[in-house]
Amino acid sequence: MPDSETYNQILKLKKYVDFVAGLEHSTAEDKTKAEEIKLLIENIDKPECFLKSWWVGLDIFDYNIQGGRGSGIYWRKWWVSFELDSLVIEAESYHSDDPGYCVDYYHYNGGIFFEKDIKGERIYLDNDLDDFINDAMNYKSYMTEALNEIEVDIDVWNKVKHQTESESQDIVKYSVKINLGNSQIDERD
């Protein structure tokens, strides 16, 4: 279970989900899934919410540059996912001349990890989630004449189908208390 400061940070992601679901490229099915994802975000402090995985992504592409015809930024992404007991937040740009993401443009990487046995930091956020959300909402400023293909991907699925029954029971029995700025674990059975 996240502490109140972390929980309030996570709740900010509902604004991002609403924004992506409200884009004209979102389908009725996307909007329905977005409502379920917002409920999962609101209830992330409850172990039963860990039985579902979800994904909300906004991408802008230039398929010509991506296909090797020209140079420049060919992909801009804003993604939030909750899979394998990890909440991951990413915003990156990809340039044809750079094999990795392009650091000359805004990028955001964050994660909140709820696994029981974790080797590294439990929380990593580049900065406040508002920066990520505001950048995503400003996606049109990254669009050009060529970088203009928009894709929205919103999905939610049962995580249990990929796990054994005993692994699923472990998820329901286990929760984590985390604090921004330091790692603190509170195991409950």
N, C-alpha and C positions, 0 to 999 in steps of 0.2 A: 504494500500500500504506500503510495507516495506521501510525503509530508505535505503540509498545506501550501508552502511556497512552490514546490514542484508541481503539485496538483493544479494550482492557479496558472502556472506557466503552460501546462498541458492543455488546460481548458481554452487557452487562446487559439488553439488549432481549430476549434469549431468555426471560427471566423474564416479561416483558410478553406475549410471544407465547404462552407456556405458559398464562398466566392467562386470556387471551381464549379460547384454544382449549379450555380446561377449563370454560368457562361452559356452563350447560345449554342456552343458545341456539345453541351451536356444533353444526354437523352433523358427521357422520363425514367428509365431504369437507373441511370446514374443518380438522379435526384432522390429516388427511393433508397438506394444504397447509401447515399450521403446522410440521410436522416438516421439510418441505423448506425452509421459510423459515429455520428455526433452523440448518439446515446451511449455507444461504447466508450467514447472519450469522457463523457460526463461521469460514467461509472467505472473508470479505470482503477478506482480505489477498491473495487470489488473483484475477488478472484474469478468469478464466473465470466468476466469480460476477457479473461485470458484464453478462453476457449475459442475465440474468433480471431482471425487475422484480417487486416484490411490495408487498402492502398488508395491514395488519392494523388494523382499526378497531372500536371499541366506541362506540356511540351510545345516548343516552337521549333520547326525544322526548316532547313533549306535543303531540299532533296538533291538539287543540282550539285552544290558544293559537297554534300555528304557523299555523292556518287563520283566525286573526283573531277567535276567540271567547275573549275574556279577555285578561289581560295577565300577564306574568311570564316566567320562563325557559322556553323551549320546546325547547331543544336543548342537550345537553352532549355533547362528543365528546373522545375520546382516539384519535389516529391516528398510525401510524408507516408511512411508505412509503419505498420505494427505487425511484426512477424517474429516468430521464435523468441517471444518474450522481450523484444526490443522495439523501442520507438525510435525511428530514424528519420531525420529531417535533412534534405539536401536541396541546394540550389547551385547549379553549375552551368558553365558555358563550355562548349567544345569547338575548337578552332582547327581548321584543316592543317595548319602548320605545327600543331602541338599535339603530341600523342595522348596527353592527359587533359584534364580540364584547364581552362584558360584562366590563369590567376589575375590577369589584367582587368577582369570584370568581377562584379559582385559575386561572391560565392558564399555559401553557408553550409556547414556540416554540423550536425548535432545528433546526439543519441542519448537515450535514457534506457538503461539496461536493467531488466527485472529478473534476470536469471538467478537461481539460487547460488550457484558457485561461479563467481566471476573473478577473473584474474586482474583486470584493469580497473579503470575508473567506472563508477556506476553512472555518472552523469557527465556528459560532455556537450556543451552548447557554445558555439562560437560567440554568441551574445544573446540578447533577449529575442525571443521568438517573434516579437513585433517587427523586427528588422526583416526577417524572412517573409512574414505575411505581407508587409508593405511592399516589398520587392516583387512578390508574386502578383499583387494587385496592380502593380505598375508594369506588367508584362508587355504592354503595347509599346512602351518606350524602347524595348529591345528589338521590336519588329522593324524590318526593312522591306524594300520592294521584293527581295528574294527570300529573306528569312520571315516567312509569313504563313507557313502551314501549321495550324494549331491542332493539337490532339489533347483530349481529356480522357483520363482513365480513372474510374472509380470502381472499386471492387471490394467485396467483403466475402469471406468464406469461413467455414467451420474448420478450425485447426485440428480438431479431435480426429478427423478422418485420417490424418497423417501420423497419428500417435497410437501407441498401445493404450489399453485401458488403464494400466498402472501409471503411465506417464500423465494421462489426463487427470487422474485422481491426485497426483502430486501437485498439479497446477492449482486445483481447487483448494488444496490444503495449505498452500504456501503463498505468502505475500511478503513484500519487501517494503521497508520504510527507508526512504532515501531523502537526503537533504541536499539542496543546491550548495555547492561549495565544499562539501566533504562527504565521504562515504560512510554510511551508517546502515547496518543491516539489522532488521528485526524479524526473526523467523517465527512463524506461528504454525502450529500443527493442529 
